[in-house]
Amino acid sequence: MNKLISSMVVMAVCAVLSGGAYATTQTATLNVSVTAVPACAMTVTGIIFPNYYGLEVNANGDVTVTCPVSISYQIALNAGQTNPIPASIRSVSNGSPTGIAYDLFQDGAYGIQWGDDFLTFMASPLVDTGDGNAQTHTVYGRMFGGSVPTPGVYTDTVMVTLSW
């Protein structure tokens, strides 16, 4: 009798430890996915200068960057489409051989040219660190005084590159 009780106890312990005996099983799959998003993002507001009469004029644009906390990033501005490479100064053009000289700066004192260290002579990218919020960086534009060109609309396109 003791052997029978001992055998039943051993079988009960084994059944509990093995999870029990089941008559049927079914399997299914569990799908797992994630969407990877860029760590940083930017939006850009262009610069529209006031009417030009041959005198120096200023106007601003913005580059707004959102990066996670402690992510270092840089914003580079190229020389523009209407400029020789490398360019020490930018110009807007209306398709005629003469344009209007302008440049872009990182500061309101117009002392630090904003460039890309590559195609803009002696002009560096802006460097900053993300704080998890949208950080707006003003692009200070200055159109230099000089002779009055042929009337018309003058344009340029500058490539903005965000790197992190």
N, C-alpha and C positions, 0 to 999 in steps of 0.2 A: 504494500500500500504506500509506503514511503517513497518507493521508486516511482510509482504512478504519480504521486503528488509532485515529486521533484521534476519529473518529465513534463508535466503540465505547466509548472512554473517556468521552466527553461523555454518551452514553446511560447508562452505568453510574453516573456521578456524579449525573445527573438522577434515576435510579431510587432511589438511596440517599437523596437529599435529599427526594424526594417521598414517602418511606415505602414505596416499592415498589408494585407493581401487584397488586391482590387481585381474585380472581374474584368473590367474594361478600362482602356486608356485612350486618350485622344491627344493629338499634338496640333499645334498651330504656330504661326510665325509672329514675331513681334517686330514690327518695322521701327527703325530708329533713323531720324534724319535731323539735320541742322542746316540752316542757311547762313553761310559765311558772308558777313558784310564788311566793307572796308572799315578799318579802324578810324580813319579820318575822312571828312567830307568838306567841301567848300562850295560857296556861292560867290559870284562876282557881280558887282555893279559897275558899269562902265563910266567913263568920263565924257562929259559934254562941255566943251569950252564955250564961253560966251562969244558973241561976235568979235572978230579980230580986225582991228584997224591999224595994225603995225605996232601996237604997244603991248608990253608984257601983260599977260592975263593968267590967272590961276583957276583951277577947278579940281574937284576931288572925285574919287571913286572909292570903292571898298572891296576888300577880299575878306570874307567871313569864313573862319575855319572852326570846325568842331572836331576835337580829338579827345580821346580818353585822358584821364589824369596821368601826368608824367610822361606822355608820349612827346618826344621832341620832333619838330617838323620845320620845314623851310618852304618859303614861297618865293619862286623865281619868276621874273618877268623877262621875256626875251626882247630882242632889239626891235621887234615889229616887222611887218611885211614890206614897208616902203624904205627900208634902210640898208645901207651897205653892211656887209658882215666882215669883221666886227664893227659895231657902231659905237662911237663915243657919245653920240647924241641921236635922238630919234627925230623923225619928221613925219608930218602928215602930208598927203599928196592928193591931188585931184586928177592925176594922170598927166599933168604937164611936167616939164623937166625941173621946175622949181617947186619946192614945198615950203612948209612952215616948220621951223625947228621947235621941238618941245622935248621935255624929258619928264621922267617919273621919279618920285622921291619917297623915302620911308618916313620922313619927318616934315613937320610944318614949317621948319626953318629952311627947307629946300637945300640941305647940306649933305644928305646921304642919298646918292643915286640908288635906285632900285633896279637890279638887273638879275643876271643868272650866272655870273662868274665865267661865262663861256663866250657868248656872242655879244655881250654888252661890255665894252671896255671900261674897266675899273668900277664896275657897279656890282654889288653883291646881293644875294638873296636875303630876305628877311628871315630870321631864325627865332623861333619861340617854342614854348612848351604848352601842351594841352592841359586844360583844367576841367575837362568834362562838359564845358559849356561852350556856346558859340562865342568866339573871340573875333571881333571886327578889327581889321587893320586898314587904316585909311591909306589910299594911294593918292599922294599929292602930285598933281600935274601942273607943270608950268610951261606955257607957250611963250617963247622969248620974243622980245621986241625986235623989229627990223623993218625992212622994206615991205610995203603992202603988195602982196601978190595979186595975180589975176583973181577977180571975184569968182566965188564958187564954193562948193562944199568940199572940204579936205578931210580925208579919213586915214586911219591906220588901224591895224589889228595886232594886238600884242597877245602872245600866248602866255597864260598863267599856269605854272606847274607847281603842284603841291606834292612834296615828298616827305615821307616819315619813315 
